[in-house]
């Protein structure tokens, strides 16, 4: 008994229609876009946008405000508002901390940090002795 007794020889048989690569292969049909439908969609979007702008002008008594500036903050939950306030405080503290140091101080702190680090290229002792 040979180890290669169960091997199937011959060409590979694929299901379906054979592809004729040399003759140009299979051609994909392009989908036709419905221009009437796309025009209707753009018109409705433009109408909604213009109506929204008219409503904004009438509610603000002729004064235009920034788009969504007030509504964005109003839509936040109390937890999100607290998070944003806390995040802003932390960012301000970090900025104040880094702005107090000069470049020379930052370099000396970094050199001190590197001096305190253990060298990664040292070979550790393994085994007895």
Residue pairs with C-beta under 8 A, 6 or more apart in sequence:
19 25
19 26
56 64
56 65
57 64
73 81
76 84
101 109
